[in-house]
Amino acid sequence: MAETSVPAPDALLADALRLSERMLAAARGRQWEQVAEMERLRAGVLQSCFGHDHRIQDRGLASRTIRKLLELDRAILALGRARRDQLATELDRLQQGRQASRAYASTRHWPA
């Protein structure tokens, strides 16, 4: 029976970095479903990276890559928070508009 080979951690970190860069591009394009899907893929890649017995060969490269992953995550999260805040503002405006419409409709039935 052939053993399934697991890519080296260095290669997995490079894959995670590429996914993170694609996630940031998707976040900038407001493609949040794609961001979520890539995050699931990236989580699996990172789990594979640190979930087996292979050792990281180039610790300096791994350290730089992990710092870059964190930097990209911060940028993605900032875009997500900005979008969330924008949606909350839009929702508040819609609710205020509905309340104003109901108030107007209720005053139309008052005698003059």
MITI-998548 format. One record per residue (C-alpha): y, x, z; residue in one letter. Coordinates in nm, 2 decimals, always signed. Example, Ala and Ser with C-alpha at 12.3 -4.5 7.8 and 13.67 -1.06 7.14 Angstrom:
% residues 2
      Y      X      Z residuo
  -0.45  +1.23  +0.78       A
  -0.11  +1.37  +0.71       S
% end
This chain:
% residues 112
      Y      X      Z residuo
  +0.00  +0.00  +0.00       M
  +0.34  +0.15  -0.10       A
  +0.60  +0.19  +0.16       E
  +0.94  +0.03  +0.09       T
  +1.21  +0.30  +0.09       S
  +1.53  +0.24  +0.28       V
  +1.84  +0.40  +0.13       P
  +1.99  +0.68  +0.34       A
  +2.26  +0.58  +0.59       P
  +2.52  +0.77  +0.39       D
  +2.45  +0.57  +0.08       A
  +2.45  +0.24  +0.28       L
  +2.79  +0.33  +0.43       L
  +2.92  +0.38  +0.08       A
  +2.78  +0.04  -0.02       D
  +2.95  -0.12  +0.28       A
  +3.27  +0.05  +0.18       L
  +3.25  -0.09  -0.17       R
  +3.18  -0.43  -0.04       L
  +3.48  -0.41  +0.20       S
  +3.71  -0.31  -0.09       E
  +3.58  -0.61  -0.29       R
  +3.63  -0.83  +0.02       M
  +3.99  -0.72  +0.04       L
  +4.05  -0.79  -0.33       A
  +3.90  -1.14  -0.29       A
  +4.11  -1.20  +0.02       A
  +4.42  -1.11  -0.17       R
  +4.31  -1.36  -0.43       G
  +4.25  -1.62  -0.16       R
  +3.89  -1.64  -0.26       Q
  +3.77  -1.70  +0.10       W
  +3.42  -1.82  +0.02       E
  +3.36  -1.50  -0.17       Q
  +3.49  -1.30  +0.13       V
  +3.25  -1.48  +0.36       A
  +2.95  -1.42  +0.12       E
  +3.03  -1.05  +0.09       M
  +3.07  -1.03  +0.47       E
  +2.72  -1.16  +0.51       R
  +2.59  -0.90  +0.26       L
  +2.79  -0.62  +0.42       R
  +2.65  -0.72  +0.77       A
  +2.30  -0.67  +0.63       G
  +2.39  -0.34  +0.47       V
  +2.54  -0.21  +0.80       L
  +2.24  -0.34  +1.00       Q
  +2.02  -0.14  +0.76       S
  +2.24  +0.16  +0.80       C
  +2.21  +0.17  +1.18       F
  +1.88  -0.01  +1.22       G
  +1.63  +0.25  +1.11       H
  +1.52  +0.60  +1.20       D
  +1.71  +0.79  +0.93       H
  +1.99  +1.01  +1.05       R
  +2.34  +1.03  +0.90       I
  +2.36  +1.36  +0.71       Q
  +2.73  +1.40  +0.68       D
  +2.89  +1.29  +1.01       R
  +3.24  +1.37  +0.90       G
  +3.20  +1.16  +0.59       L
  +3.05  +0.88  +0.79       A
  +3.34  +0.89  +1.04       S
  +3.59  +0.87  +0.76       R
  +3.40  +0.59  +0.60       T
  +3.38  +0.39  +0.92       I
  +3.76  +0.44  +0.98       R
  +3.82  +0.31  +0.63       K
  +3.59  +0.01  +0.69       L
  +3.80  -0.07  +1.00       L
  +4.12  -0.03  +0.81       E
  +4.00  -0.26  +0.54       L
  +3.88  -0.51  +0.80       D
  +4.22  -0.52  +0.97       R
  +4.39  -0.59  +0.63       A
  +4.14  -0.87  +0.55       I
  +4.19  -1.02  +0.90       L
  +4.57  -1.01  +0.86       A
  +4.54  -1.19  +0.53       L
  +4.31  -1.44  +0.69       G
  +4.55  -1.50  +0.98       R
  +4.84  -1.54  +0.74       A
  +4.65  -1.80  +0.53       R
  +4.54  -1.98  +0.85       R
  +4.90  -2.00  +0.97       D
  +5.01  -2.12  +0.63       Q
  +4.75  -2.40  +0.63       L
  +4.84  -2.50  +0.98       A
  +5.21  -2.53  +0.88       T
  +5.11  -2.74  +0.57       E
  +4.89  -2.96  +0.79       L
  +5.17  -3.01  +1.04       D
  +5.40  -3.12  +0.76       R
  +5.15  -3.37  +0.63       L
  +5.10  -3.52  +0.97       Q
  +5.48  -3.54  +1.02       Q
  +5.50  -3.71  +0.68       G
  +5.23  -3.96  +0.77       R
  +5.40  -4.04  +1.10       Q
  +5.73  -4.09  +0.93       A
  +5.57  -4.32  +0.68       S
  +5.41  -4.53  +0.95       R
  +5.73  -4.55  +1.14       A
  +5.92  -4.66  +0.83       Y
  +5.65  -4.92  +0.75       A
  +5.67  -5.06  +1.10       S
  +6.05  -5.10  +1.09       T
  +6.04  -5.28  +0.75       R
  +5.90  -5.59  +0.92       H
  +6.18  -5.62  +1.17       W
  +6.43  -5.91  +1.11       P
  +6.77  -5.80  +1.01       A
% end
